[in-house]
Amino acid sequence: MITVKSQRELDLMRKAGHIVAMAHRRIEELIAPGITTKELDKAAEEVIVKLGGIPSFKGVPNPYGGIDFPASICASVNHEVIHGIPNDIPLKEGDIVSIDIGAIYEGYHGDAARTYEVGVVSPEARRLITVTRESFYKGIEMAKEGMRIRDISRAIQQYVEGNGYSIVRDFVGHGIGTEMHEEPQIPNFVTRERGPRLQKGMTLAIEPMVNEGHWAVDVLSNKWTVVTKDRKLSAHYENTIAITENEPEILTE
């Protein structure tokens, strides 16, 4: 069931979104060659807790039957697409790392992802990150009352593929509110389903996952980390948004 949020609920989601944005700001301050993703995870969790939130991801059950997710952020390096588990391996000059952060505030979730450059990266890596971010904004140009989910999907797909990249098909965006994943699903590619019409008060997590090579992915033996099948680079960009009478409101910036 798709939930339409009241003004009070939107206010709580703005707070959750602010907490996520502040955690990302801390990541941006720290990220550099030599730091580990486990250190980034600790720093993000400290921000979330200090601001009155609860990490959304920590303890989430594994859909494939593995361990519950053990960290507060997902940290996916280079060819890792999503759901990377933070570890003690130092990041290297030229790496790219996708950081996905979720926070709960008084029962409501915020969710956002960014792909960060570690030191100086290649022009190819920088272009992939840029196109991924820009595809999100192409998508939310369609996130208006009366439009359909498919309109968002088409805008993202056309922009990504028009720039020579591919869209991950196995994972999609989603509604968000009192649950981290709510209806509707929001593919970043066109499907046969048009999806529901957008209404004021709907809250959505729109998240293009863009691969340098083919869209096909694998799940590693830890049953969490998703990687590109061809092991080429991948980037991720996500915000939680609210549908309004006018332009969509980004709740996690």
BALOBA-1460 file (C-alpha; in Angstrom, 3 decimals):
// residues 253
<rec num="1" residu="m" x="0.000" y="0.000" z="0.000"/>
<rec num="2" residu="i" x="1.296" y="3.475" z="-0.898"/>
<rec num="3" residu="t" x="1.161" y="5.894" z="2.020"/>
<rec num="4" residu="v" x="0.533" y="9.640" z="1.627"/>
<rec num="5" residu="k" x="2.197" y="11.555" z="4.439"/>
<rec num="6" residu="s" x="0.602" y="14.243" z="6.599"/>
<rec num="7" residu="q" x="2.368" y="17.522" z="7.309"/>
<rec num="8" residu="r" x="3.470" y="16.156" z="10.691"/>
<rec num="9" residu="e" x="4.910" y="13.050" z="9.061"/>
<rec num="10" residu="l" x="6.728" y="15.140" z="6.463"/>
<rec num="11" residu="d" x="8.246" y="17.249" z="9.236"/>
<rec num="12" residu="l" x="9.602" y="14.089" z="10.887"/>
<rec num="13" residu="m" x="10.957" y="12.874" z="7.560"/>
<rec num="14" residu="r" x="12.673" y="16.232" z="7.039"/>
<rec num="15" residu="k" x="14.411" y="15.714" z="10.372"/>
<rec num="16" residu="a" x="15.447" y="12.191" z="9.422"/>
<rec num="17" residu="g" x="16.666" y="13.529" z="6.092"/>
<rec num="18" residu="h" x="18.659" y="16.273" z="7.802"/>
<rec num="19" residu="i" x="20.393" y="13.673" z="9.977"/>
<rec num="20" residu="v" x="21.338" y="11.670" z="6.872"/>
<rec num="21" residu="a" x="22.619" y="14.818" z="5.151"/>
<rec num="22" residu="m" x="24.783" y="15.703" z="8.154"/>
<rec num="23" residu="a" x="26.239" y="12.188" z="8.216"/>
<rec num="24" residu="h" x="27.123" y="12.538" z="4.533"/>
<rec num="25" residu="r" x="28.722" y="15.891" z="5.245"/>
<rec num="26" residu="r" x="30.950" y="14.198" z="7.826"/>
<rec num="27" residu="i" x="31.883" y="11.475" z="5.315"/>
<rec num="28" residu="e" x="32.828" y="14.148" z="2.783"/>
<rec num="29" residu="e" x="35.107" y="15.795" z="5.355"/>
<rec num="30" residu="l" x="36.912" y="12.550" z="6.173"/>
<rec num="31" residu="i" x="37.204" y="10.664" z="2.932"/>
<rec num="32" residu="a" x="40.801" y="10.475" z="1.730"/>
<rec num="33" residu="p" x="43.421" y="7.892" z="0.824"/>
<rec num="34" residu="g" x="44.327" y="5.801" z="3.873"/>
<rec num="35" residu="i" x="41.022" y="5.957" z="5.736"/>
<rec num="36" residu="t" x="39.027" y="2.740" z="6.066"/>
<rec num="37" residu="t" x="35.343" y="2.298" z="5.398"/>
<rec num="38" residu="k" x="34.991" y="0.965" z="8.950"/>
<rec num="39" residu="e" x="36.283" y="4.328" z="10.225"/>
<rec num="40" residu="l" x="33.769" y="6.104" z="7.984"/>
<rec num="41" residu="d" x="31.015" y="3.886" z="9.373"/>
<rec num="42" residu="k" x="31.946" y="4.795" z="12.950"/>
<rec num="43" residu="a" x="31.966" y="8.515" z="12.122"/>
<rec num="44" residu="a" x="28.581" y="8.382" z="10.381"/>
<rec num="45" residu="e" x="26.993" y="6.460" z="13.253"/>
<rec num="46" residu="e" x="28.304" y="9.024" z="15.737"/>
<rec num="47" residu="v" x="26.607" y="11.828" z="13.781"/>
<rec num="48" residu="i" x="23.324" y="9.923" z="13.500"/>
<rec num="49" residu="v" x="23.175" y="9.150" z="17.207"/>
<rec num="50" residu="k" x="24.305" y="12.637" z="18.290"/>
<rec num="51" residu="l" x="21.438" y="14.180" z="16.291"/>
<rec num="52" residu="g" x="18.841" y="11.905" z="17.865"/>
<rec num="53" residu="g" x="18.568" y="9.299" z="15.141"/>
<rec num="54" residu="i" x="18.926" y="5.536" z="14.872"/>
<rec num="55" residu="p" x="20.895" y="3.932" z="12.018"/>
<rec num="56" residu="s" x="18.394" y="2.382" z="9.603"/>
<rec num="57" residu="f" x="20.671" y="-0.280" z="8.162"/>
<rec num="58" residu="k" x="22.274" y="-1.812" z="11.252"/>
<rec num="59" residu="g" x="20.731" y="-5.200" z="11.970"/>
<rec num="60" residu="v" x="18.606" y="-5.400" z="8.812"/>
<rec num="61" residu="p" x="17.879" y="-9.084" z="8.082"/>
<rec num="62" residu="n" x="19.638" y="-10.574" z="5.063"/>
<rec num="63" residu="p" x="17.176" y="-11.399" z="2.247"/>
<rec num="64" residu="y" x="19.433" y="-14.266" z="1.129"/>
<rec num="65" residu="g" x="19.651" y="-15.877" z="4.565"/>
<rec num="66" residu="g" x="23.076" y="-14.589" z="5.600"/>
<rec num="67" residu="i" x="24.080" y="-12.420" z="8.556"/>
<rec num="68" residu="d" x="22.107" y="-9.340" z="9.530"/>
<rec num="69" residu="f" x="23.720" y="-6.173" z="8.140"/>
<rec num="70" residu="p" x="26.487" y="-5.328" z="10.645"/>
<rec num="71" residu="a" x="27.047" y="-1.606" z="10.024"/>
<rec num="72" residu="s" x="25.384" y="1.807" z="9.889"/>
<rec num="73" residu="i" x="26.456" y="2.599" z="6.323"/>
<rec num="74" residu="c" x="26.872" y="0.642" z="3.118"/>
<rec num="75" residu="a" x="30.311" y="1.293" z="1.626"/>
<rec num="76" residu="s" x="30.765" y="-0.035" z="-1.919"/>
<rec num="77" residu="v" x="34.201" y="0.439" z="-3.512"/>
<rec num="78" residu="n" x="34.904" y="0.632" z="-7.257"/>
<rec num="79" residu="h" x="33.088" y="-2.328" z="-8.908"/>
<rec num="80" residu="e" x="30.874" y="-2.845" z="-5.847"/>
<rec num="81" residu="v" x="27.394" y="-1.534" z="-6.640"/>
<rec num="82" residu="i" x="25.524" y="-1.515" z="-3.320"/>
<rec num="83" residu="h" x="25.441" y="-3.120" z="0.133"/>
<rec num="84" residu="g" x="29.196" y="-3.142" z="0.659"/>
<rec num="85" residu="i" x="30.101" y="-4.007" z="4.267"/>
<rec num="86" residu="p" x="32.580" y="-1.565" z="5.882"/>
<rec num="87" residu="n" x="35.986" y="-3.107" z="6.569"/>
<rec num="88" residu="d" x="39.564" y="-2.358" z="7.656"/>
<rec num="89" residu="i" x="41.075" y="-2.066" z="4.161"/>
<rec num="90" residu="p" x="42.422" y="1.482" z="3.598"/>
<rec num="91" residu="l" x="40.969" y="3.340" z="0.633"/>
<rec num="92" residu="k" x="43.499" y="4.095" z="-2.102"/>
<rec num="93" residu="e" x="44.159" y="7.116" z="-4.287"/>
<rec num="94" residu="g" x="41.896" y="6.842" z="-7.323"/>
<rec num="95" residu="d" x="39.215" y="4.660" z="-5.700"/>
<rec num="96" residu="i" x="35.565" y="5.609" z="-5.866"/>
<rec num="97" residu="v" x="33.291" y="4.617" z="-2.994"/>
<rec num="98" residu="s" x="29.502" y="4.689" z="-2.831"/>
<rec num="99" residu="i" x="28.243" y="5.485" z="0.671"/>
<rec num="100" residu="d" x="24.580" y="4.779" z="1.433"/>
<rec num="101" residu="i" x="23.242" y="6.124" z="4.746"/>
<rec num="102" residu="g" x="19.855" y="5.673" z="6.405"/>
<rec num="103" residu="a" x="18.547" y="7.135" z="9.652"/>
<rec num="104" residu="i" x="15.328" y="6.811" z="11.635"/>
<rec num="105" residu="y" x="13.913" y="9.770" z="13.550"/>
<rec num="106" residu="e" x="10.829" y="9.150" z="15.723"/>
<rec num="107" residu="g" x="9.850" y="6.204" z="13.540"/>
<rec num="108" residu="y" x="10.474" y="7.804" z="10.114"/>
<rec num="109" residu="h" x="13.305" y="7.033" z="7.716"/>
<rec num="110" residu="g" x="15.637" y="9.127" z="5.603"/>
<rec num="111" residu="d" x="17.851" y="7.478" z="2.976"/>
<rec num="112" residu="a" x="20.542" y="8.899" z="0.684"/>
<rec num="113" residu="a" x="23.607" y="7.690" z="-1.211"/>
<rec num="114" residu="r" x="26.571" y="9.440" z="-2.804"/>
<rec num="115" residu="t" x="29.596" y="8.185" z="-4.719"/>
<rec num="116" residu="y" x="32.770" y="9.882" z="-3.480"/>
<rec num="117" residu="e" x="36.156" y="10.335" z="-5.109"/>
<rec num="118" residu="v" x="39.167" y="9.201" z="-3.075"/>
<rec num="119" residu="g" x="41.989" y="11.613" z="-3.840"/>
<rec num="120" residu="v" x="42.494" y="12.149" z="-7.574"/>
<rec num="121" residu="v" x="40.431" y="9.782" z="-9.719"/>
<rec num="122" residu="s" x="40.526" y="9.070" z="-13.437"/>
<rec num="123" residu="p" x="38.499" y="11.227" z="-15.838"/>
<rec num="124" residu="e" x="36.450" y="8.122" z="-16.641"/>
<rec num="125" residu="a" x="35.544" y="7.559" z="-12.988"/>
<rec num="126" residu="r" x="34.666" y="11.224" z="-12.490"/>
<rec num="127" residu="r" x="32.419" y="11.221" z="-15.544"/>
<rec num="128" residu="l" x="30.587" y="8.107" z="-14.300"/>
<rec num="129" residu="i" x="29.950" y="9.767" z="-10.930"/>
<rec num="130" residu="t" x="28.752" y="12.969" z="-12.599"/>
<rec num="131" residu="v" x="26.355" y="11.252" z="-14.996"/>
<rec num="132" residu="t" x="24.932" y="9.142" z="-12.151"/>
<rec num="133" residu="r" x="24.247" y="12.235" z="-10.041"/>
<rec num="134" residu="e" x="22.778" y="14.139" z="-12.981"/>
<rec num="135" residu="s" x="20.503" y="11.214" z="-13.868"/>
<rec num="136" residu="f" x="18.862" y="11.538" z="-10.460"/>
<rec num="137" residu="y" x="18.020" y="15.171" z="-11.205"/>
<rec num="138" residu="k" x="16.690" y="14.238" z="-14.653"/>
<rec num="139" residu="g" x="14.432" y="11.744" z="-12.899"/>
<rec num="140" residu="i" x="13.018" y="14.160" z="-10.351"/>
<rec num="141" residu="e" x="12.120" y="16.626" z="-13.088"/>
<rec num="142" residu="m" x="9.302" y="14.108" z="-13.665"/>
<rec num="143" residu="a" x="8.449" y="13.734" z="-9.956"/>
<rec num="144" residu="k" x="5.366" y="15.937" z="-9.991"/>
<rec num="145" residu="e" x="1.697" y="15.482" z="-9.142"/>
<rec num="146" residu="g" x="-0.137" y="13.586" z="-11.865"/>
<rec num="147" residu="m" x="2.984" y="12.075" z="-13.437"/>
<rec num="148" residu="r" x="3.704" y="8.365" z="-13.164"/>
<rec num="149" residu="i" x="6.595" y="6.334" z="-11.768"/>
<rec num="150" residu="r" x="7.366" y="5.281" z="-15.343"/>
<rec num="151" residu="d" x="8.034" y="8.913" z="-16.280"/>
<rec num="152" residu="i" x="10.801" y="9.062" z="-13.649"/>
<rec num="153" residu="s" x="12.194" y="5.708" z="-14.828"/>
<rec num="154" residu="r" x="12.271" y="6.774" z="-18.477"/>
<rec num="155" residu="a" x="14.059" y="10.059" z="-17.770"/>
<rec num="156" residu="i" x="16.791" y="8.309" z="-15.771"/>
<rec num="157" residu="q" x="17.281" y="5.505" z="-18.287"/>
<rec num="158" residu="q" x="17.415" y="7.799" z="-21.310"/>
<rec num="159" residu="y" x="20.005" y="10.041" z="-19.700"/>
<rec num="160" residu="v" x="22.210" y="7.195" z="-18.475"/>
<rec num="161" residu="e" x="22.130" y="5.168" z="-21.679"/>
<rec num="162" residu="g" x="22.482" y="8.313" z="-23.769"/>
<rec num="163" residu="n" x="25.807" y="8.833" z="-22.016"/>
<rec num="164" residu="g" x="27.016" y="5.320" z="-22.784"/>
<rec num="165" residu="y" x="26.391" y="3.650" z="-19.410"/>
<rec num="166" residu="s" x="23.980" y="0.974" z="-18.188"/>
<rec num="167" residu="i" x="21.343" y="0.898" z="-15.440"/>
<rec num="168" residu="v" x="21.309" y="-1.901" z="-12.864"/>
<rec num="169" residu="r" x="18.095" y="-3.922" z="-13.323"/>
<rec num="170" residu="d" x="18.135" y="-6.138" z="-10.230"/>
<rec num="171" residu="f" x="17.671" y="-3.340" z="-7.668"/>
<rec num="172" residu="v" x="15.369" y="-0.308" z="-7.736"/>
<rec num="173" residu="g" x="14.268" y="2.741" z="-5.773"/>
<rec num="174" residu="h" x="11.343" y="2.604" z="-3.392"/>
<rec num="175" residu="g" x="8.760" y="4.366" z="-1.316"/>
<rec num="176" residu="i" x="9.888" y="5.292" z="2.186"/>
<rec num="177" residu="g" x="8.308" y="6.372" z="5.467"/>
<rec num="178" residu="t" x="7.794" y="4.358" z="8.643"/>
<rec num="179" residu="e" x="9.476" y="1.504" z="6.747"/>
<rec num="180" residu="m" x="12.754" y="1.854" z="4.909"/>
<rec num="181" residu="h" x="11.256" y="0.104" z="1.856"/>
<rec num="182" residu="e" x="7.609" y="0.842" z="1.102"/>
<rec num="183" residu="e" x="5.495" y="0.761" z="-2.037"/>
<rec num="184" residu="p" x="5.872" y="1.760" z="-4.802"/>
<rec num="185" residu="q" x="8.961" y="0.297" z="-6.402"/>
<rec num="186" residu="i" x="10.779" y="2.848" z="-8.568"/>
<rec num="187" residu="p" x="12.810" y="1.217" z="-11.349"/>
<rec num="188" residu="n" x="15.529" y="3.289" z="-12.993"/>
<rec num="189" residu="f" x="14.521" y="1.762" z="-16.321"/>
<rec num="190" residu="v" x="11.231" y="1.480" z="-18.193"/>
<rec num="191" residu="t" x="9.118" y="-1.606" z="-17.487"/>
<rec num="192" residu="r" x="5.728" y="-2.693" z="-18.760"/>
<rec num="193" residu="e" x="4.138" y="-1.245" z="-15.630"/>
<rec num="194" residu="r" x="3.304" y="2.456" z="-15.770"/>
<rec num="195" residu="g" x="3.180" y="2.656" z="-12.000"/>
<rec num="196" residu="p" x="0.800" y="4.785" z="-9.947"/>
<rec num="197" residu="r" x="0.197" y="8.472" z="-10.496"/>
<rec num="198" residu="l" x="2.163" y="10.649" z="-8.119"/>
<rec num="199" residu="q" x="0.256" y="12.450" z="-5.383"/>
<rec num="200" residu="k" x="1.167" y="15.271" z="-3.042"/>
<rec num="201" residu="g" x="2.533" y="13.758" z="0.182"/>
<rec num="202" residu="m" x="4.086" y="10.658" z="-1.361"/>
<rec num="203" residu="t" x="7.704" y="10.145" z="-0.264"/>
<rec num="204" residu="l" x="10.136" y="8.297" z="-2.494"/>
<rec num="205" residu="a" x="13.771" y="7.189" z="-2.431"/>
<rec num="206" residu="i" x="14.996" y="7.583" z="-6.001"/>
<rec num="207" residu="e" x="18.395" y="5.967" z="-6.552"/>
<rec num="208" residu="p" x="20.058" y="5.413" z="-9.916"/>
<rec num="209" residu="m" x="22.714" y="2.669" z="-9.816"/>
<rec num="210" residu="v" x="24.853" y="3.102" z="-12.915"/>
<rec num="211" residu="n" x="27.495" y="0.758" z="-14.325"/>
<rec num="212" residu="e" x="30.434" y="1.652" z="-16.525"/>
<rec num="213" residu="g" x="29.981" y="-1.610" z="-18.433"/>
<rec num="214" residu="h" x="27.090" y="-4.109" z="-18.590"/>
<rec num="215" residu="w" x="24.159" y="-3.858" z="-16.185"/>
<rec num="216" residu="a" x="24.467" y="-7.467" z="-14.938"/>
<rec num="217" residu="v" x="25.502" y="-7.972" z="-11.297"/>
<rec num="218" residu="d" x="26.540" y="-10.722" z="-8.870"/>
<rec num="219" residu="v" x="26.067" y="-11.063" z="-5.099"/>
<rec num="220" residu="l" x="29.253" y="-11.979" z="-3.219"/>
<rec num="221" residu="s" x="29.557" y="-14.891" z="-0.793"/>
<rec num="222" residu="n" x="28.810" y="-12.594" z="2.186"/>
<rec num="223" residu="k" x="25.255" y="-12.509" z="0.733"/>
<rec num="224" residu="w" x="25.184" y="-8.697" z="0.904"/>
<rec num="225" residu="t" x="27.663" y="-7.030" z="-1.416"/>
<rec num="226" residu="v" x="26.464" y="-6.586" z="-5.001"/>
<rec num="227" residu="v" x="29.202" y="-6.222" z="-7.654"/>
<rec num="228" residu="t" x="29.251" y="-5.679" z="-11.400"/>
<rec num="229" residu="k" x="29.525" y="-8.994" z="-13.218"/>
<rec num="230" residu="d" x="32.215" y="-7.587" z="-15.534"/>
<rec num="231" residu="r" x="33.983" y="-5.938" z="-12.548"/>
<rec num="232" residu="k" x="33.855" y="-2.506" z="-14.152"/>
<rec num="233" residu="l" x="33.104" y="0.581" z="-12.047"/>
<rec num="234" residu="s" x="29.675" y="1.410" z="-10.626"/>
<rec num="235" residu="a" x="28.239" y="4.586" z="-9.070"/>
<rec num="236" residu="h" x="25.148" y="5.292" z="-6.946"/>
<rec num="237" residu="y" x="23.225" y="8.461" z="-6.156"/>
<rec num="238" residu="e" x="20.076" y="8.654" z="-4.006"/>
<rec num="239" residu="n" x="17.870" y="11.116" z="-2.178"/>
<rec num="240" residu="t" x="14.602" y="10.873" z="-0.307"/>
<rec num="241" residu="i" x="12.065" y="13.244" z="-1.882"/>
<rec num="242" residu="a" x="8.509" y="14.383" z="-1.195"/>
<rec num="243" residu="i" x="5.936" y="15.070" z="-3.896"/>
<rec num="244" residu="t" x="4.439" y="18.560" z="-3.468"/>
<rec num="245" residu="e" x="2.004" y="20.815" z="-5.339"/>
<rec num="246" residu="n" x="4.978" y="22.236" z="-7.224"/>
<rec num="247" residu="e" x="8.560" y="20.981" z="-7.518"/>
<rec num="248" residu="p" x="9.588" y="17.887" z="-5.525"/>
<rec num="249" residu="e" x="11.246" y="18.590" z="-2.191"/>
<rec num="250" residu="i" x="14.559" y="16.835" z="-1.521"/>
<rec num="251" residu="l" x="14.509" y="15.813" z="2.138"/>
<rec num="252" residu="t" x="18.123" y="14.595" z="2.377"/>
<rec num="253" residu="e" x="20.095" y="17.603" z="1.072"/>
